[in-house]
Amino acid sequence: MTITKDTIIGDILDAKPEAAPFFMEIGMHCLGCPAARGETLAEACAVHNVNADDLLAKINGN
């Protein structure tokens, strides 16, 4: 699976559960909430004032 800024968080967590701590680090503590799982990575980063490219690099192991 290719993870991009447009990938839905729920899909990211299903494919790479090890990414959960990265979301927790940005203050996204409700990863089980339907609203949180339905956001794109870019939307979550915008809400939490985080650089989406930086988070994407962590998730993809870059």
C-alpha positions in Angstrom: 0.0 0.0 0.0 1.3 3.4 -0.9 0.6 5.9 1.9 0.1 9.5 0.8 -1.3 12.7 2.4 -4.7 11.7 0.9 -4.7 8.3 2.6 -7.5 7.8 5.2 -6.1 7.3 8.7 -8.2 4.2 9.2 -6.6 2.6 6.1 -3.1 3.6 7.3 -3.7 2.0 10.7 -5.2 -1.2 9.2 -2.2 -1.5 6.9 0.5 -0.3 9.3 -0.7 -0.5 13.0 2.9 0.4 14.0 2.1 3.9 12.8 -0.3 4.5 15.7 2.4 6.1 18.0 3.2 8.7 15.3 -0.4 9.9 15.4 -0.4 9.8 19.2 2.7 12.0 19.2 0.9 14.8 17.3 -2.0 14.7 19.8 -4.4 12.5 18.0 -5.3 10.3 20.9 -8.7 9.1 19.7 -7.6 6.8 16.9 -10.6 4.5 17.4 -13.1 7.3 16.9 -15.0 7.1 13.6 -14.3 10.7 12.8 -10.5 10.3 13.4 -10.3 7.1 11.3 -12.2 8.8 8.5 -9.8 11.8 8.1 -7.0 11.9 5.6 -3.5 12.2 6.9 -3.4 15.8 5.5 -6.7 16.7 7.3 -5.4 15.4 10.6 -2.2 17.3 10.3 -4.0 20.5 9.5 -6.2 20.1 12.6 -3.2 19.3 14.8 -0.9 22.0 13.2 1.7 19.4 12.1 3.7 19.2 8.8 2.1 16.5 6.8 5.3 15.7 4.9 7.2 15.2 8.1 4.5 12.8 9.4 4.3 11.0 6.1 8.1 10.5 6.1 7.9 8.9 9.6 5.1 6.6 8.6 6.8 5.5 5.4 10.1 5.1 7.3 12.0 7.8 5.4 
